[in-house]
Amino acid sequence: MSQVTEDTVARPEPVEPPRVSHRRAALIVVASLAGAGVLVGALWAWLAPPIGVVVGLTRGGERVRGYVGNEADHLFLAAFLVPGFLTVVAVIAAVLVWRWRAHRGPLMAGALAVGSMVAAGLAAGVGAGLARLRYGVVDVASAPVSPEHRVHYAVEAGSVFFGHSPLQIAATIVFPAGIAALVYALCTLATPRDDLGAWPPAEPIVLRYPYAPATDQVQVTDPVPTEADVPPVDPSSPSR
């Protein structure tokens, strides 16, 4: 029996060679995310709500500090804006990097993660610096309080972190990198090709399978009866 083969995988679409190298493309991604982090920090300093602070002088001559009304809630809101803005940047950056088809691969995924962490650090630093220039620092020791004026109101900027411990700071910086890596991984899983459509294209694995040709149809007819198949006739039986 002859064996017939058939291709089950189509040829990949042609991919144009990139104009820049993979290493330079990775540096472009990191630099672009760094610039986005600076813009996020400036946006945070403009939108983050300030916090009303009151400095009072007790009867014992001790200076105390507190927040006006529910202004303490702005501490959480201001800190939450930083990872919120960085999450949006991470998702958009992951989609745009994936659209750069010729450079898809582990190098770009690493550049995306590193760039997201750089963006988070710059956003926190720029935001905190601009907010300090805008609102200043509340100095409890030099607050103008006296026995005649025991209360002093001031305004301070919100915090870019939920706390000042190293773990809280590291979580804020690493968080957008995890979001960007997750989005990039989902795009990778949705691609049927092993080379992700990047450059240089890899030859696909062609699956071949044998199949048997159709057999000839045989026409089946009724067999011709022989003398052995015909029963004997009894002469005594009446004829019809």
C-alpha positions in Angstrom: 0.0 0.0 0.0 1.4 3.4 -1.0 1.8 6.0 1.7 0.5 9.5 1.1 1.5 12.5 3.2 -0.1 15.9 3.8 1.1 19.1 5.5 -1.0 20.2 8.4 0.8 23.4 9.3 0.8 26.5 7.0 3.8 28.5 6.3 4.4 31.5 8.6 3.7 35.0 7.5 6.8 36.9 6.4 8.3 39.1 9.0 10.3 42.2 8.1 13.7 42.5 9.7 13.8 45.2 12.4 15.6 48.5 11.9 17.2 48.4 15.3 18.9 45.6 17.2 17.2 43.7 20.0 19.5 45.3 22.6 18.8 48.8 21.4 15.1 48.1 21.4 15.3 47.0 25.0 17.1 50.2 26.0 14.4 52.2 24.2 11.7 50.4 26.2 13.5 51.1 29.5 14.1 54.8 28.6 10.5 55.3 27.5 9.2 53.9 30.7 11.5 56.1 32.7 10.1 59.1 30.9 6.6 57.9 31.6 7.5 57.5 35.3 8.6 61.2 35.4 5.3 62.2 33.9 3.4 60.1 36.4 5.2 61.7 39.3 4.3 65.2 38.0 0.7 64.1 37.5 0.5 62.7 41.0 1.9 65.9 42.5 -0.8 67.8 40.8 -3.8 65.5 41.5 -2.9 64.1 45.0 -5.1 65.6 47.6 -3.3 67.6 50.3 -3.8 66.8 54.0 -4.9 69.4 56.6 -2.8 69.3 59.7 -3.3 71.0 63.1 -0.5 71.7 65.6 -1.7 72.4 69.1 -0.1 73.5 72.4 -1.3 71.7 75.4 -1.6 73.2 78.9 1.5 71.5 79.9 3.4 73.2 77.1 3.7 70.1 74.9 3.2 70.4 71.1 0.9 67.8 69.6 0.0 67.1 66.0 -3.3 65.9 64.5 -5.4 65.9 61.4 -8.4 68.0 60.6 -11.6 66.0 60.4 -11.3 63.1 57.9 -8.2 64.5 56.3 -6.3 61.4 57.5 -8.1 59.4 54.8 -6.1 61.3 52.2 -3.0 59.5 53.3 -4.3 56.3 51.9 -5.8 57.9 48.8 -2.6 59.7 47.9 -0.5 56.6 48.3 -3.1 54.5 46.3 -2.9 56.9 43.3 0.8 55.9 42.7 0.3 52.2 42.0 -3.0 53.0 40.2 -1.3 55.3 37.7 1.6 52.9 37.4 -0.7 50.0 36.7 -2.2 51.9 33.7 1.2 52.7 32.4 2.3 49.0 32.8 -0.7 47.7 30.9 -0.4 50.2 28.0 3.4 49.6 27.9 3.0 45.8 27.7 0.5 46.1 24.8 2.7 48.5 22.9 5.9 46.4 23.4 4.0 43.3 22.3 2.9 45.2 19.1 6.6 45.7 18.3 6.5 42.3 16.7 10.0 41.9 15.4 11.4 42.2 19.0 9.1 39.8 20.8 10.8 37.5 23.2 12.4 37.2 26.7 14.7 40.2 26.2 11.8 42.6 25.7 9.9 41.0 28.6 12.9 41.6 30.9 13.2 45.2 29.6 9.5 45.7 30.2 9.9 44.6 33.9 13.0 46.6 34.5 11.5 49.7 32.9 8.4 49.4 35.0 10.4 49.3 38.2 12.5 52.3 37.0 9.2 54.1 36.2 7.9 53.4 39.7 11.0 54.7 41.4 11.1 57.8 39.3 7.3 58.4 39.8 7.7 58.2 43.6 10.8 60.4 43.7 9.5 63.1 41.3 6.1 63.1 42.9 7.4 63.4 46.4 9.8 66.2 45.4 7.3 68.3 43.5 4.7 67.9 46.3 7.3 69.1 48.9 8.1 72.1 46.8 4.3 72.8 46.5 3.2 72.3 50.1 6.4 72.5 52.1 7.1 70.5 55.2 5.1 70.9 58.5 7.6 71.5 61.2 6.0 70.9 64.6 8.9 72.2 66.6 8.8 75.6 64.8 5.0 76.0 64.5 3.8 79.4 65.6 1.9 78.4 68.7 1.8 80.2 72.0 -0.3 80.3 75.1 -2.3 83.0 73.4 -2.6 81.1 70.1 -2.6 77.4 70.9 -3.7 76.1 67.5 -2.0 76.3 64.2 -3.3 74.9 60.9 -1.1 73.8 58.0 -1.3 71.7 54.9 1.1 68.9 53.9 1.4 66.7 50.9 0.3 63.1 50.9 2.7 60.2 50.9 3.8 58.2 47.8 4.1 55.0 49.8 1.7 53.3 52.2 4.5 53.2 54.8 8.2 53.8 55.2 9.3 50.3 55.8 11.6 48.7 53.1 9.0 46.0 52.4 6.2 48.5 51.7 8.5 50.6 49.4 9.7 47.5 47.5 6.1 46.3 47.0 5.2 49.6 45.4 8.1 49.5 43.1 7.8 45.8 42.1 4.0 45.9 41.7 3.8 47.5 38.2 6.6 45.2 36.9 4.4 42.2 37.9 1.4 43.7 36.1 3.4 44.3 32.9 4.9 40.8 33.0 1.4 39.3 33.4 0.0 41.2 30.5 2.9 40.2 28.3 2.6 36.6 29.3 -1.1 36.5 28.4 -0.2 37.9 25.0 2.4 35.2 24.6 0.0 32.4 25.6 -2.4 33.6 23.0 0.1 33.2 20.2 0.2 29.7 18.5 3.7 30.2 17.0 6.8 29.2 19.0 8.8 32.1 17.7 6.0 34.6 18.6 6.3 36.0 15.1 9.6 37.7 16.0 12.7 38.1 14.0 14.4 35.9 12.9 11.5 33.7 12.1 11.8 30.0 13.0 10.9 27.3 10.7 7.6 25.7 11.9 7.4 22.1 12.8 5.4 20.5 10.0 3.3 17.6 11.1 2.8 14.8 8.6 0.6 11.8 9.0 -0.1 8.8 6.7 -3.5 7.8 5.6 -4.7 4.8 3.6 -6.1 5.3 0.1 -9.7 4.4 -0.6 -10.2 0.7 -1.4 -11.8 -0.4 -4.6 -15.5 -1.1 -4.4 -16.5 -4.7 -5.0 -19.9 -5.4 -6.4 -21.6 -8.2 -4.6 -24.1 -10.3 -6.6 -26.4 -13.2 -5.7 -24.6 -16.5 -6.2 -25.8 -18.9 -9.0 -27.5 -21.9 -7.5 -26.1 -25.4 -8.2 -27.6 -28.8 -8.3 -26.6 -29.4 -4.7 -28.5 -26.4 -3.6 -31.8 -27.5 -5.4 -33.9 -29.8 -3.1 -35.1 -33.1 -4.6 -38.6 -33.3 -6.0 -41.0 -36.0 -4.5 -43.0 -37.6 -7.4 -45.8 -38.6 -5.0 -46.5 -35.0 -4.0 -49.4 -33.3 -5.9 -48.4 -30.8 -8.5 -49.8 -27.4 -8.4 
